[in-house]
Amino acid sequence: MLATDTKTSGTTAHHASAALAEADRLMTVCNSCRYCEGLCAVFPAMEMRRSFSDGDLNYLANLCHSCGACFYDCQFSPPHAFDVNVPRVLAQVRNESYAHYAWPRALAPLFARNGTAIALITSACVAAFLFGFMALNDPKVMFGAQLGEGAFYRLMPHNAMAFLFGAAFLYALVALGLGLLRFWRDIGETRATLQDVGYNWQATQDTLRLRYLDGGGAGCMNQDDNPSKDRRRFYHHLTFYGFMLCFASTSVATLYHYLLGREAPYPWWDLPVVLGTLGGIGLVIGPLGLLRAKAVRDETMRAPEGRGMENAFTLMLFALGTTGLALLVLRSTPAMGTLLAVHLGAVFGFFVTMPYGKFVHGLYRYAALVRFAKERKALHGPSPAECAVAVPNPKAGR
């Protein structure tokens, strides 16, 4: 990326990309207007600054939920000469931030440009390898109906499965953690802020409610100035909670295996299956809704780059949901072996592409919300309840 100069508050700011320079210009214009300050967290955070470093702009971009309300409310949005298009430009900055903070950084451009193809090819290759491994190991088991507890492990030993996918998951956690650390340092925050219980509690509430995807209360304006026409917020909730339910299902199944000595697959009514079924349904409907919302999104607000990376993440979630549900429905048939290979391939592909796709936006956005909770408290001061605790009653003890 070429360094770009832009004027900010009478000084020359050097930015690493044209998108960051444009974001600086827009934030300067918006700081002079402040009409949109009640719409989301971006504008109150912006108003606390008179100039914007690259770290500040990446922080503001990851606070943005792309609800579109500011675009339709702004008197300076296109075709005005000021060309203020905050959703589009901050989406560009977010897409660049995923690659900028990725670890190892050498892999970031590959995934950013060809995310969908790489995710699908990786999943297909792993699925083909597992299919061949299981078929060669024992064709009768692979293509026969396997029933009862431990049926999955007749196809592939538990230890081999745990090692392969545990290693992929561990790699993803390390890469995600180092990327988050780079982001946190770049926006100028300390470890103490990230560890503060109060800030994390506020950020958690904002995340679980998708508080800033409501356009200041009216709703998301994705397709036009009619709020919530395509239920984008609803599909986000389905996707997020579907993923969390699937994660909970896997966690409960792990406890069953190691603490209770019970092996998968489990009965339909058992907790891991119930959680996984509900999560799988969410991962089918939610991603499909998000892909539709992206397809009908106002073209003026779309970022010109990064769509492959975003689509890869959404498609991989959809693949997890569909292959998991198919495996659940047909696990007592001769198709189980093939479906297990396909599902495990999708899981492996999802793990290894997590640090280089849209998944990281959830981590960076949460970290940005933690910082905003801190800044909001610094701006407004402690609550009356906190003051009552912090300041002793002068009449006490008399």
Secondary structure, 3 states (H helix, E strand, C coil): CCCEEEEECCEEEEECCHHHHHHHHHHHHHHHHCCCCCCCCHHHHHHCCCCCCHHHHHHHHHHCCCCCHHHHHCCCCCCCCCCCCHHHHHHHHHHHHHHHCCCCHHHHHHHHHHHHHHHHHHHHHHHHHHHHHHHHHCHHHHCCCCCCCCHHHHHCCHHHHHHHHHHHHHHHHHHHHHHHHHHHHHCCCCHHHHHCHHHHHHHHHHHHHCCCCCHHHCCCCCCCCCCCCCCHHHHHHHHHHHHHHHHHHHHHHHHHHHHHCCCCCCCCCCHHHHHHHHHHHHHHHHHHHHHHHHHHCCHHHCCCCCHHHHHHHHHHHHHHHHHHHHHHHHCCCCCHHHHHHHHHHHHHHHHHHHHHCCHHHHHHHHHHHHHHHHHHHHHHCCCHHHHHHHCCCCCCCC
